[in-house]
Every structure is written in C-alpha cells, then in structure tokens.
C-alpha cells in the first residue's frame, strides 16, 4: 500500500510582512495545523516566484501553492477548502452547517477582505499622492461598513456559526490585516473574536513556524 504523501506548500523566502503572520501561507499553515497534518515548506524568492517553474504551479506568480502527490493547487482559499474537505476538523458533518461554513469562507475572501486590501494598498503605495487624504476616508468608510455588518451578525457568539470552522479561520486572517489601524478596535466583539482565533494552539504553531522564516530561529517543538 502506498504511503500517504506529505503536502508541500510554498512561502516567501523573505516575507514582506516581517514575520507578522499576514502572508497568505499563514492561512494554509493554520489549516494544516488544525487538522493535524504534517507538511513541508519550500521557500521561494521574489525572483523565483516569476520563473516558469513556479508559474506552472501558480499562474499569477504568487504564494502559497500546495502540492500533494499529483495534485497542485494555488489560491489560499481553495487550498484551505481542499484541506477542510479532505480532513476532519474544519467543516461540520451536518450538511447544512457545512454549507454555511463554506459560505463564510467565501464571505471572508470576497466580501470582507477586498475593502480591507484596498485600504491597505492605498496606505502603503499611495500615501504620497496629492489625493490620498481625500481618498482614505472613503476607503475607511467601506471597511467600517463591512465591520459593522460583521459585528452585528457575530453578536456575542464565539464563532460565526456554532463551532470553529474554516470560515472562522479565513475571517480571522482577513481581520488581522487591520492590525495597528485602530479600525477593528471600534468593534469589541470583533477584537475578541480575532483574539480567540489567535489563542488557538494550531494558530500559535502556524504563527511560530511562519515567523521562524523571518527571524531564522526554529519554532518551539
């Protein structure tokens, strides 16, 4: 009988997030840790990401990618979904609850993340533009709107729909992109929600592993 294949993921050789756990391989690492799946990591430089060998795995020349046997995947959401479908721990067994968890996965990436990314890119790349001061409040209003809607839906619950799921995993990683902005703190329940995600042992293992790439220090055993 063939032995199980250990998945291999790719990550930045020198992550632009400087070890803050914001790069998208963090989502995949966390998912693998949640389901108890060992994995290997291949570090990729910015130059190598644009080479044909990497583009064969990721046509847009980004990270992460995921390889397991003869399967190769790109896009962090798709990879997390694959992990959640194949291994227990990230999607409920009940069909309706499972469908709702998947809906939250899509909501995190398609509804909540885009305005957060728009604001992030603007503050990083457009701060010196003459129109930045006028544009930033518009971008932040969009983020406020989404956070308000999410906050009202979450209420005083621990997680988005019953038990922790892949929907929560992706949502927490999306909300963490607001770290230091002061926007998330306006919603106490969302700040607490992110803190609960960060407190999970699987998250801590994934964070330590990703940060070790930046610091050059092996993560705790």
N, CA, C and O of each residue as an XYZ file, in Angstrom:
884
protein
N       0.847     -1.190      0.000
C       0.000      0.000      0.000
C       0.886      1.245      0.000
O       1.875      1.306      0.730
N       0.531      2.235     -0.818
C       1.330      3.455     -0.921
C       1.231      4.261      0.367
O       0.162      4.370      0.968
N       2.357      4.820      0.779
C       2.368      5.659      1.968
C       1.718      7.003      1.672
O       1.808      7.494      0.546
N       1.056      7.617      2.674
C       0.465      8.949      2.459
C       1.543      9.956      2.066
O       2.679      9.882      2.534
N       1.175     10.885      1.210
C       2.097     11.911      0.767
C       2.010     13.114      1.690
O       0.917     13.586      2.003
N       3.160     13.608      2.125
C       3.185     14.825      2.938
C       3.039     16.034      2.032
O       3.844     16.205      1.116
N       2.048     16.874      2.251
C       1.879     18.058      1.398
C       3.079     18.995      1.508
O       3.723     19.084      2.554
N       3.361     19.680      0.426
C       4.381     20.725      0.410
C       3.728     22.033      0.015
O       3.020     22.102     -0.989
N       3.965     23.076      0.805
C       3.439     24.394      0.474
C       4.617     25.324      0.184
O       5.750     25.047      0.576
N       4.339     26.417     -0.498
C       5.372     27.423     -0.731
C       5.078     28.653      0.115
O       3.927     28.955      0.432
N       6.150     29.354      0.472
C       6.060     30.574      1.265
C       7.174     31.514      0.828
O       8.133     31.107      0.172
N       7.025     32.793      1.209
C       8.063     33.776      0.891
C       9.379     33.414      1.562
O       9.412     33.065      2.741
N      10.459     33.501      0.802
C      11.789     33.370      1.386
C      12.080     34.549      2.314
O      12.681     34.388      3.377
N      11.641     35.735      1.891
C      11.748     36.947      2.710
C      10.390     37.632      2.676
O      10.090     38.389      1.753
N       9.573     37.362      3.688
C       8.198     37.835      3.672
C       8.118     39.340      3.887
O       8.770     39.867      4.789
N       7.332     40.041      3.077
C       7.173     41.489      3.272
C       6.440     41.845      4.549
O       6.461     43.006      4.958
N       5.789     40.883      5.196
C       5.072     41.207      6.437
C       5.994     41.192      7.661
O       5.555     41.474      8.776
N       7.274     40.861      7.447
C       8.287     40.893      8.504
C       7.892     40.041      9.714
O       8.074     40.447     10.862
N       7.353     38.861      9.435
C       7.061     37.909     10.491
C       5.802     38.169     11.275
O       5.654     37.652     12.383
N       4.885     38.957     10.736
C       3.650     39.289     11.457
C       2.521     38.295     11.194
O       1.424     38.447     11.730
N       2.782     37.294     10.383
C       1.759     36.285     10.124
C       0.657     36.741      9.201
O      -0.460     36.230      9.276
N       0.945     37.697      8.325
C      -0.076     38.225      7.427
C      -0.005     37.640      6.023
O      -0.980     37.717      5.276
N       1.126     37.059      5.650
C       1.238     36.464      4.316
C       0.263     35.291      4.198
O      -0.052     34.638      5.193
N      -0.206     35.031      2.995
C      -1.311     34.090      2.836
C      -0.937     32.628      3.077
O      -1.826     31.787      3.212
N       0.351     32.308      3.135
C       0.684     30.930      3.517
C       0.272     30.661      4.957
O       0.111     29.505      5.348
N       0.095     31.735      5.766
C      -0.339     31.568      7.153
C      -1.683     30.841      7.213
O      -1.905     30.007      8.090
N      -2.568     31.160      6.282
C      -3.885     30.519      6.277
C      -3.762     29.014      6.068
O      -4.450     28.219      6.708
N      -2.877     28.651      5.165
C      -2.696     27.234      4.843
C      -1.991     26.514      5.985
O      -2.371     25.404      6.359
N      -0.959     27.154      6.538
C      -0.281     26.560      7.686
C      -1.272     26.303      8.822
O      -1.284     25.227      9.418
N      -2.110     27.318      9.114
C      -3.068     27.187     10.210
C      -4.041     26.047      9.942
O      -4.328     25.252     10.836
N      -4.547     25.963      8.726
C      -5.488     24.894      8.393
C      -4.837     23.521      8.582
O      -5.454     22.612      9.138
N      -3.615     23.373      8.128
C      -2.925     22.089      8.275
C      -2.684     21.762      9.745
O      -2.790     20.604     10.150
N      -2.362     22.768     10.535
C      -2.173     22.538     11.970
C      -3.479     22.152     12.646
O      -3.486     21.298     13.531
N      -4.585     22.772     12.240
C      -5.883     22.460     12.845
C      -6.284     21.003     12.616
O      -6.876     20.375     13.494
N      -5.964     20.471     11.449
C      -6.363     19.094     11.138
C      -5.280     18.091     11.491
O      -5.455     16.893     11.267
N      -4.157     18.557     12.042
C      -3.103     17.653     12.463
C      -2.312     17.040     11.334
O      -1.816     15.920     11.459
N      -2.186     17.761     10.226
C      -1.478     17.240      9.062
C      -0.060     17.809      8.994
O       0.119     19.024      8.918
N       0.940     16.937      9.020
C       2.318     17.384      8.831
C       2.485     17.913      7.410
O       1.789     17.477      6.493
N       3.403     18.844      7.234
C       3.607     19.432      5.908
C       5.041     19.919      5.787
O       5.725     20.160      6.782
N       5.474     20.056      4.556
C       6.794     20.609      4.254
C       6.606     21.986      3.638
O       5.555     22.280      3.068
N       7.624     22.827      3.754
C       7.569     24.185      3.216
C       8.764     24.388      2.288
O       9.904     24.099      2.652
N       8.492     24.879      1.108
C       9.549     25.267      0.178
C       9.544     26.790      0.072
O       8.559     27.378     -0.373
N      10.625     27.422      0.473
C      10.710     28.871      0.441
C      11.072     29.340     -0.959
O      11.917     28.748     -1.630
N      10.417     30.414     -1.387
C      10.566     30.914     -2.750
C      10.931     32.390     -2.708
O      10.308     33.164     -1.982
N      11.928     32.780     -3.477
C      12.307     34.187     -3.556
C      11.338     34.928     -4.472
O      10.585     34.306     -5.220
N      11.359     36.264     -4.411
C      10.503     37.063     -5.286
C      10.854     36.814     -6.751
O       9.974     36.804     -7.612
N      12.132     36.615     -7.028
C      12.544     36.356     -8.410
C      12.031     34.994     -8.875
O      11.496     34.866     -9.977
N      12.200     33.973     -8.022
C      11.780     32.628     -8.401
C      10.272     32.522     -8.579
O       9.793     31.690     -9.349
N       9.515     33.370     -7.863
C       8.058     33.347     -7.996
C       7.601     33.664     -9.410
O       6.520     33.245     -9.823
N       8.416     34.401    -10.156
C       8.029     34.806    -11.502
C       8.627     33.903    -12.582
O       8.397     34.114    -13.773
N       9.390     32.902    -12.159
C      10.006     31.984    -13.118
C       8.996     30.929    -13.580
O       8.017     30.653    -12.887
N       9.245     30.339    -14.762
C       8.303     29.346    -15.306
C       8.007     28.187    -14.368
O       6.873     27.710    -14.318
N       9.010     27.724    -13.621
C       8.778     26.569    -12.751
C       7.706     26.866    -11.702
O       6.851     26.025    -11.424
N       7.758     28.074    -11.121
C       6.750     28.415    -10.120
C       5.417     28.770    -10.784
O       4.352     28.440    -10.264
N       5.481     29.435    -11.920
C       4.235     29.780    -12.615
C       3.485     28.538    -13.093
O       2.276     28.591    -13.319
N       4.183     27.445    -13.245
C       3.498     26.194    -13.582
C       2.582     25.752    -12.439
O       1.587     25.062    -12.660
N       2.931     26.157    -11.216
C       2.099     25.861    -10.055
C       1.101     26.971     -9.780
O      -0.052     26.713     -9.432
N       1.555     28.217     -9.939
C       0.709     29.385     -9.676
C       0.825     30.327    -10.874
O       1.826     31.031    -11.008
N      -0.177     30.351    -11.740
C      -0.063     31.127    -12.983
C       0.145     32.620    -12.775
O       0.588     33.315    -13.689
N      -0.174     33.130    -11.564
C      -0.031     34.557    -11.298
C       1.264     34.878    -10.542
O       1.489     36.018    -10.138
N       2.103     33.867    -10.359
C       3.398     34.098     -9.764
C       3.354     34.558     -8.322
O       4.102     35.455     -7.935
N       2.481     33.950     -7.516
C       2.337     34.334     -6.114
C       2.504     33.109     -5.218
O       2.763     32.006     -5.698
N       2.354     33.317     -3.919
C       2.314     32.215     -2.960
C       1.017     32.346     -2.177
O       0.454     33.439     -2.115
N       0.522     31.259     -1.574
C       1.133     29.942     -1.494
C       0.693     29.038     -2.630
O      -0.262     29.330     -3.349
N       1.409     27.939     -2.774
C       0.937     26.824     -3.580
C       0.902     25.594     -2.676
O       1.427     25.605     -1.563
N       0.277     24.547     -3.178
C       0.101     23.332     -2.388
C       0.279     22.148     -3.328
O      -0.375     22.066     -4.368
N       1.158     21.242     -2.960
C       1.388     20.038     -3.757
C       1.233     18.809     -2.864
O       1.800     18.735     -1.774
N       0.463     17.865     -3.347
C       0.253     16.614     -2.617
C       0.068     15.503     -3.655
O      -0.961     15.440     -4.329
N       1.062     14.636     -3.778
C       1.007     13.624     -4.818
C       0.981     14.283     -6.186
O       1.848     15.096     -6.504
N      -0.005     13.937     -6.993
C      -0.109     14.523     -8.331
C      -1.046     15.731     -8.366
O      -1.408     16.205     -9.443
N      -1.436     16.227     -7.196
C      -2.301     17.404     -7.116
C      -1.477     18.649     -6.827
O      -0.644     18.649     -5.920
N      -1.702     19.704     -7.589
C      -1.095     21.008     -7.330
C      -2.203     22.050     -7.312
O      -3.026     22.104     -8.225
N      -2.224     22.879     -6.268
C      -3.248     23.904     -6.124
C      -2.605     25.258     -5.881
O      -1.484     25.343     -5.380
N      -3.323     26.316     -6.239
C      -2.951     27.673     -5.870
C      -4.201     28.363     -5.339
O      -5.300     27.815     -5.417
N      -4.029     29.570     -4.798
C      -5.067     30.357     -4.122
C      -5.317     29.812     -2.716
O      -5.750     28.672     -2.547
N      -5.038     30.638     -1.721
C      -5.109     30.199     -0.331
C      -6.498     29.699      0.057
O      -6.618     28.710      0.780
N      -7.546     30.372     -0.417
C      -8.898     29.925     -0.082
C      -9.200     28.549     -0.625
O      -9.802     27.723      0.060
N      -8.782     28.298     -1.863
C      -9.014     26.989     -2.469
C      -8.230     25.906     -1.742
O      -8.715     24.789     -1.566
N      -7.017     26.242     -1.321
C      -6.194     25.269     -0.600
C      -6.810     24.943      0.754
O      -6.892     23.776      1.134
N      -7.243     25.971      1.483
C      -7.890     25.736      2.779
C      -9.149     24.898      2.596
O      -9.413     23.998      3.393
N      -9.921     25.177      1.567
C     -11.136     24.404      1.288
C     -10.790     22.948      1.026
O     -11.459     22.049      1.535
N      -9.752     22.710      0.238
C      -9.322     21.342     -0.049
C      -8.939     20.620      1.236
O      -9.348     19.480      1.456
N      -8.157     21.280      2.081
C      -7.742     20.668      3.344
C      -8.961     20.363      4.207
O      -9.066     19.285      4.791
N      -9.883     21.325      4.283
C     -11.075     21.157      5.116
C     -11.977     20.037      4.616
O     -12.621     19.357      5.415
N     -12.028     19.840      3.311
C     -12.864     18.777      2.746
C     -12.255     17.397      2.942
O     -12.970     16.411      3.126
N     -10.935     17.336      2.900
C     -10.258     16.040      2.938
C      -9.971     15.538      4.346
O      -9.785     14.339      4.553
N      -9.934     16.451      5.318
C      -9.533     16.061      6.662
C     -10.492     16.663      7.685
O     -10.932     17.803      7.535
N     -10.809     15.905      8.709
C     -11.778     16.343      9.717
C     -11.217     17.475     10.562
O     -10.018     17.530     10.835
N     -12.107     18.384     10.975
C     -11.723     19.416     11.916
C     -12.053     20.830     11.515
O     -12.043     21.725     12.361
N     -12.347     21.062     10.239
C     -12.591     22.432      9.788
C     -13.957     22.636      9.151
O     -14.344     23.775      8.892
N     -14.682     21.584      8.897
C     -16.040     21.704      8.361
C     -16.963     20.778      9.143
O     -16.585     19.643      9.435
N     -18.170     21.238      9.490
C     -19.100     20.397     10.245
C     -19.545     19.181      9.436
O     -19.493     19.184      8.207
N     -19.983     18.142     10.146
C     -20.501     16.950      9.482
C     -21.903     17.182      8.941
O     -22.252     16.666      7.879
N     -22.707     17.954      9.660
C     -24.066     18.254      9.206
C     -24.031     19.026      7.888
O     -23.295     20.005      7.763
N     -24.815     18.596      6.912
C     -24.750     19.162      5.563
C     -25.083     20.653      5.544
O     -24.400     21.425      4.869
N     -26.110     21.066      6.265
C     -26.493     22.478      6.259
C     -25.449     23.344      6.949
O     -25.099     24.419      6.464
N     -24.955     22.862      8.091
C     -23.912     23.608      8.807
C     -22.645     23.689      7.965
O     -21.951     24.706      7.972
N     -22.350     22.627      7.248
C     -21.181     22.606      6.363
C     -21.324     23.658      5.264
O     -20.383     24.391      4.961
N     -22.508     23.718      4.679
C     -22.763     24.705      3.621
C     -22.631     26.125      4.153
O     -22.110     27.000      3.461
N     -23.098     26.361      5.374
C     -22.982     27.697      5.953
C     -21.520     28.054      6.235
O     -21.105     29.195      6.029
N     -20.748     27.080      6.702
C     -19.317     27.331      6.943
C     -18.611     27.697      5.644
O     -17.763     28.588      5.626
N     -18.954     27.021      4.568
C     -18.361     27.325      3.262
C     -18.779     28.717      2.806
O     -17.981     29.452      2.224
N     -20.026     29.073      3.070
C     -20.480     30.423      2.721
C     -19.647     31.473      3.449
O     -19.310     32.503      2.866
N     -19.309     31.225      4.721
C     -18.474     32.167      5.464
C     -17.053     32.225      4.908
O     -16.405     33.269      4.976
N     -16.568     31.118      4.362
C     -15.259     31.152      3.699
C     -15.289     32.132      2.536
O     -14.388     32.956      2.385
N     -16.327     32.037      1.718
C     -16.465     32.945      0.579
C     -16.664     34.387      1.051
O     -16.116     35.318      0.461
N     -17.450     34.568      2.117
C     -17.699     35.917      2.626
C     -16.406     36.576      3.092
O     -16.181     37.760      2.844
N     -15.562     35.806      3.766
C     -14.296     36.360      4.248
C     -13.452     36.883      3.096
O     -12.906     37.984      3.171
N     -13.343     36.098      2.034
C     -12.434     36.432      0.934
C     -13.055     37.354     -0.103
O     -12.347     38.157     -0.711
N     -14.357     37.259     -0.316
C     -14.995     38.025     -1.396
C     -15.705     39.289     -0.929
O     -15.877     40.224     -1.711
N     -16.120     39.331      0.341
C     -16.896     40.466      0.828
C     -16.138     41.313      1.843
O     -16.147     42.541      1.756
N     -15.486     40.671      2.797
C     -14.815     41.419      3.863
C     -13.392     41.826      3.472
O     -12.965     42.943      3.766
N     -12.667     40.939      2.818
C     -11.261     41.243      2.530
C     -11.043     42.348      1.496
O     -10.134     43.154      1.696
N     -11.813     42.446      0.400
C     -11.494     43.450     -0.623
C     -11.386     44.883     -0.109
O     -10.399     45.545     -0.433
N     -12.340     45.411      0.676
C     -12.163     46.791      1.143
C     -10.982     46.938      2.100
O     -10.363     48.001      2.155
N     -10.664     45.894      2.849
C      -9.505     45.938      3.740
C      -8.221     46.006      2.930
O      -7.306     46.759      3.261
N      -8.160     45.212      1.861
C      -6.980     45.244      1.000
C      -6.857     46.586      0.283
O      -5.756     47.120      0.146
N      -7.984     47.133     -0.175
C      -7.948     48.437     -0.859
C      -7.354     49.497      0.055
O      -6.518     50.295     -0.368
N      -7.788     49.500      1.301
C      -7.246     50.467      2.254
C      -5.763     50.211      2.502
O      -4.964     51.146      2.548
N      -5.400     48.943      2.660
C      -4.017     48.606      2.934
C      -3.080     49.005      1.812
O      -2.010     49.563      2.057
N      -3.481     48.717      0.576
C      -2.638     49.081     -0.561
C      -2.519     50.601     -0.691
O      -1.455     51.118     -1.030
N      -3.609     51.305     -0.421
C      -3.578     52.769     -0.520
C      -2.613     53.365      0.495
O      -1.816     54.240      0.159
N      -2.685     52.889      1.743
C      -1.807     53.450      2.771
C      -0.351     53.083      2.517
O       0.554     53.813      2.919
N      -0.127     51.967      1.858
C       1.242     51.529      1.589
C       1.833     52.191      0.351
O       3.006     52.564      0.339
N       1.005     52.336     -0.705
C       1.535     52.728     -2.010
C       1.128     54.126     -2.468
O       1.730     54.666     -3.397
N       0.115     54.723     -1.833
C      -0.421     55.978     -2.354
C      -0.323     57.139     -1.371
O      -0.856     58.218     -1.628
N       0.349     56.924     -0.258
C       0.380     57.939      0.789
C       0.970     59.264      0.308
O       0.623     60.319      0.840
N       1.852     59.224     -0.685
C       2.499     60.454     -1.154
C       1.726     61.150     -2.268
O       2.168     62.178     -2.782
N       0.578     60.601     -2.643
C      -0.223     61.203     -3.705
C      -1.038     62.385     -3.159
O      -1.434     62.398     -1.993
N      -1.270     63.351     -4.009
C      -1.994     64.552     -3.570
C      -3.425     64.248     -3.157
O      -3.999     64.946     -2.321
N      -3.995     63.210     -3.739
C      -5.393     62.899     -3.449
C      -5.567     61.866     -2.341
O      -6.692     61.455     -2.056
N      -4.480     61.444     -1.718
C      -4.568     60.383     -0.700
C      -5.452     60.807      0.476
O      -6.282     60.026      0.942
N      -5.276     62.035      0.954
C      -6.034     62.492      2.125
C      -7.534     62.488      1.866
O      -8.318     62.277      2.791
N      -7.943     62.717      0.623
C      -9.364     62.690      0.293
C      -9.875     61.269      0.107
O     -11.027     60.970      0.420
N      -9.016     60.397     -0.403
C      -9.445     59.032     -0.711
C      -9.506     58.148      0.530
O     -10.374     57.282      0.628
N      -8.596     58.357      1.478
C      -8.527     57.461      2.626
C      -9.843     57.385      3.405
O     -10.260     56.277      3.742
N     -10.522     58.500      3.711
C     -11.793     58.375      4.440
C     -12.838     57.550      3.687
O     -13.644     56.855      4.304
N     -12.824     57.626      2.372
C     -13.766     56.832      1.580
C     -13.470     55.349      1.751
O     -14.376     54.541      1.955
N     -12.182     54.999      1.666
C     -11.784     53.602      1.831
C     -12.098     53.103      3.236
O     -12.550     51.972      3.411
N     -11.860     53.943      4.228
C     -12.118     53.519      5.604
C     -13.607     53.414      5.893
O     -14.015     52.587      6.708
N     -14.423     54.227      5.249
C     -15.874     54.100      5.403
C     -16.354     52.737      4.901
O     -17.241     52.124      5.496
N     -15.763     52.275      3.808
C     -16.136     50.956      3.279
C     -15.771     49.852      4.262
O     -16.539     48.914      4.475
N     -14.581     49.979      4.863
C     -14.170     48.990      5.861
C     -15.103     49.054      7.063
O     -15.557     48.020      7.553
N     -15.392     50.267      7.542
C     -16.309     50.432      8.681
C     -17.646     49.757      8.389
O     -18.210     49.090      9.256
N     -18.149     49.930      7.175
C     -19.429     49.340      6.825
C     -19.419     47.833      6.950
O     -20.334     47.244      7.526
N     -18.383     47.205      6.409
C     -18.294     45.746      6.475
C     -18.099     45.263      7.907
O     -18.702     44.272      8.320
N     -17.259     45.963      8.658
C     -17.034     45.554     10.038
C     -18.309     45.681     10.862
O     -18.594     44.833     11.707
N     -19.071     46.735     10.617
C     -20.321     46.902     11.342
C     -21.292     45.774     11.059
O     -21.937     45.252     11.969
N     -21.391     45.402      9.797
C     -22.287     44.296      9.428
C     -21.834     42.984     10.054
O     -22.644     42.214     10.569
N     -20.531     42.743     10.000
C     -19.997     41.509     10.570
C     -20.179     41.490     12.084
O     -20.539     40.462     12.657
N     -19.930     42.625     12.729
C     -20.076     42.717     14.175
C     -21.507     42.419     14.609
O     -21.736     41.696     15.578
N     -22.456     42.979     13.887
C     -23.866     42.737     14.241
C     -24.222     41.265     14.070
O     -24.970     40.713     14.877
N     -23.702     40.633     13.040
C     -24.014     39.226     12.814
C     -23.355     38.332     13.869
O     -23.972     37.385     14.355
N     -22.109     38.632     14.219
C     -21.418     37.814     15.216
C     -22.065     37.966     16.592
O     -22.223     36.981     17.313
N     -22.438     39.187     16.957
C     -23.048     39.413     18.267
C     -22.118     38.984     19.381
O     -20.940     39.340     19.391
N     -22.657     38.208     20.332
C     -21.838     37.755     21.452
C     -21.415     36.294     21.298
O     -20.997     35.661     22.267
N     -21.522     35.766     20.091
C     -21.115     34.384     19.830
C     -19.597     34.279     19.778
O     -18.904     35.258     19.498
N     -19.096     33.092     20.048
C     -17.653     32.866     19.948
C     -17.205     32.792     18.489
O     -16.166     33.339     18.121
N     -18.004     32.107     17.663
C     -17.642     31.879     16.267
C     -18.827     32.214     15.368
O     -19.929     32.456     15.859
N     -18.612     32.229     14.092
C     -19.610     32.729     13.142
C     -20.858     31.866     13.053
O     -21.955     32.384     12.845
N     -20.703     30.549     13.208
C     -21.862     29.666     13.070
C     -21.624     28.401     13.891
O     -21.272     27.355     13.346
N     -21.816     28.502     15.183
C     -21.593     27.335     16.030
C     -20.119     27.135     16.322
O     -19.444     28.046     16.799
N     -19.618     25.931     16.032
C     -18.229     25.604     16.323
C     -17.272     26.296     15.344
O     -17.667     26.692     14.247
N     -16.027     26.432     15.756
C     -14.975     26.974     14.899
C     -14.911     26.185     13.600
O     -15.014     24.959     13.603
N     -14.740     26.900     12.480
C     -14.694     26.251     11.175
C     -13.692     26.963     10.271
O     -13.069     27.949     10.663
N     -13.552     26.444      9.062
C     -12.688     27.085      8.071
C     -13.161     28.497      7.758
O     -12.358     29.342      7.362
N     -14.453     28.765      7.929
C     -14.962     30.122      7.746
C     -14.351     31.080      8.755
O     -13.970     32.198      8.407
N     -14.260     30.643     10.000
C     -13.634     31.466     11.032
C     -12.143     31.618     10.768
O     -11.591     32.707     10.929
N     -11.498     30.552     10.370
C     -10.063     30.601     10.098
C      -9.746     31.682      9.074
O      -8.842     32.493      9.279
N     -10.488     31.692      7.976
C     -10.236     32.693      6.948
C     -10.638     34.084      7.411
O      -9.941     35.056      7.121
N     -11.746     34.193      8.124
C     -12.200     35.514      8.571
C     -11.194     36.128      9.536
O     -10.893     37.317      9.440
N     -10.676     35.337     10.454
C      -9.696     35.866     11.407
C      -8.452     36.349     10.677
O      -7.930     37.417     10.996
N      -7.965     35.584      9.704
C      -6.762     36.017      8.978
C      -7.026     37.292      8.180
O      -6.130     38.123      8.028
N      -8.232     37.449      7.676
C      -8.593     38.680      6.960
C      -8.618     39.870      7.918
O      -8.044     40.917      7.619
N      -9.272     39.719      9.056
C      -9.389     40.815     10.015
C      -8.040     41.212     10.601
O      -7.837     42.369     10.968
N      -7.119     40.260     10.691
C      -5.793     40.572     11.231
C      -5.061     41.586     10.360
O      -4.114     42.216     10.831
N      -5.463     41.761      9.124
C      -4.824     42.742      8.255
C      -5.077     44.179      8.727
O      -4.423     45.114      8.262
N      -6.016     44.345      9.639
C      -6.305     45.677     10.188
C      -5.465     45.979     11.423
O      -5.640     47.021     12.053
N      -4.563     45.082     11.768
C      -3.711     45.255     12.937
C      -3.009     46.612     12.897
O      -2.355     46.957     11.912
N      -3.153     47.371     13.977
C      -2.491     48.667     14.076
C      -3.245     49.819     13.434
O      -2.811     50.967     13.537
N      -4.369     49.540     12.773
C      -5.114     50.603     12.085
C      -6.072     51.334     13.016
O      -6.465     52.467     12.738
N      -6.449     50.691     14.123
C      -7.443     51.266     15.023
C      -8.868     51.023     14.591
O      -9.793     51.387     15.317
N      -9.080     50.419     13.432
C     -10.430     50.215     12.909
C     -11.135     49.044     13.588
O     -12.313     49.136     13.932
N     -10.417     47.956     13.775
C     -11.033     46.772     14.375
C     -11.436     47.036     15.821
O     -12.446     46.518     16.298
N     -10.639     47.847     16.514
C     -10.881     48.103     17.934
C     -12.200     48.828     18.190
O     -12.675     48.868     19.325
N     -12.788     49.396     17.153
C     -14.090     50.054     17.318
C     -15.208     49.036     17.522
O     -16.334     49.404     17.857
N     -14.901     47.773     17.323
C     -15.887     46.697     17.490
C     -15.301     45.690     18.473
O     -14.517     44.822     18.090
N     -15.680     45.810     19.730
C     -15.081     44.989     20.779
C     -15.275     43.501     20.515
O     -14.385     42.697     20.793
N     -16.450     43.130     19.972
C     -16.683     41.697     19.760
C     -15.799     41.145     18.646
O     -15.430     39.971     18.680
N     -15.454     41.974     17.656
C     -14.571     41.501     16.594
C     -13.131     41.395     17.084
O     -12.414     40.464     16.715
N     -12.707     42.348     17.916
C     -11.365     42.258     18.500
C     -11.234     40.985     19.335
O     -10.219     40.292     19.271
N     -12.276     40.687     20.120
C     -12.257     39.480     20.946
C     -12.298     38.224     20.073
O     -11.678     37.210     20.396
N     -13.024     38.306     18.983
C     -13.128     37.182     18.036
C     -11.754     36.855     17.457
O     -11.355     35.691     17.413
N     -11.031     37.884     17.013
C      -9.693     37.671     16.474
C      -8.772     37.113     17.552
O      -7.978     36.210     17.287
N      -8.874     37.643     18.760
C      -8.037     37.152     19.852
C      -8.299     35.679     20.142
O      -7.366     34.936     20.446
N      -9.558     35.247     20.052
C      -9.865     33.827     20.254
C      -9.204     32.978     19.181
O      -8.678     31.902     19.467
N      -9.231     33.463     17.948
C      -8.576     32.716     16.878
C      -7.076     32.615     17.111
O      -6.483     31.550     16.941
N      -6.467     33.733     17.500
C      -5.023     33.762     17.729
C      -4.607     32.905     18.920
O      -3.459     32.471     19.007
N      -5.543     32.664     19.836
C      -5.235     31.874     21.029
C      -5.285     30.375     20.770
O      -4.849     29.591     21.612
N      -5.801     29.971     19.639
C      -5.900     28.546     19.355
C      -4.490     27.956     19.204
O      -3.643     28.555     18.542
N      -4.233     26.801     19.804
C      -2.896     26.198     19.699
C      -2.436     26.000     18.260
O      -1.258     26.190     17.956
N      -3.347     25.622     17.375
C      -2.963     25.417     15.972
C      -2.517     26.722     15.332
O      -1.581     26.739     14.532
N      -3.189     27.822     15.684
C      -2.776     29.127     15.169
C      -1.383     29.458     15.674
O      -0.532     29.907     14.906
N      -1.148     29.240     16.950
C       0.152     29.565     17.532
C       1.275     28.774     16.867
O       2.349     29.319     16.610
N       1.036     27.505     16.590
C       2.059     26.709     15.916
C       2.330     27.241     14.518
O       3.482     27.333     14.093
N       1.261     27.591     13.800
C       1.429     28.120     12.445
C       2.153     29.461     12.469
O       3.031     29.714     11.643
N       1.783     30.319     13.417
C       2.412     31.637     13.519
C       3.902     31.495     13.831
O       4.737     32.161     13.218
N       4.229     30.627     14.783
C       5.625     30.429     15.146
C       6.434     29.906     13.957
O       7.574     30.317     13.742
N       5.830     28.997     13.189
C       6.533     28.435     12.038
C       6.771     29.490     10.969
O       7.845     29.539     10.371
N       5.762     30.347     10.724
C       5.961     31.383      9.716
C       6.945     32.442     10.211
O       7.789     32.907      9.445
N       6.845     32.819     11.460
C       7.753     33.839     11.993
C       9.197     33.354     11.993
O      10.122     34.147     11.820
N       9.392     32.049     12.187
C      10.745     31.492     12.203
C      11.467     31.722     10.879
O      12.692     31.830     10.847
N      10.710     31.797      9.789
C      11.325     32.062      8.486
C      11.951     33.449      8.483
O      13.035     33.645      7.934
N      11.264     34.415      9.100
C      11.772     35.782      9.141
C      12.927     35.947     10.121
O      13.919     36.612      9.823
N      12.786     35.330     11.299
C      13.800     35.525     12.337
C      14.984     34.595     12.176
O      16.068     34.870     12.692
N      14.784     33.481     11.455
C      15.849     32.494     11.338
C      15.992     31.638     12.563
O      16.973     30.908     12.706
N      14.997     31.719     13.475
C      15.018     30.927     14.702
C      14.005     29.806     14.592
O      12.842     30.077     14.294
N      14.395     28.551     14.822
C      13.432     27.452     14.725
C      12.256     27.650     15.668
O      12.448     28.129     16.785
N      11.040     27.295     15.253
C       9.885     27.432     16.141
C       9.987     26.461     17.312
O      10.727     25.480     17.237
N       9.241     26.724     18.411
C       9.260     25.804     19.551
C       8.800     24.413     19.138
O       7.971     24.290     18.236
N       9.318     23.351     19.778
C       8.891     21.991     19.424
C       7.443     21.751     19.805
O       6.918     20.660     19.580
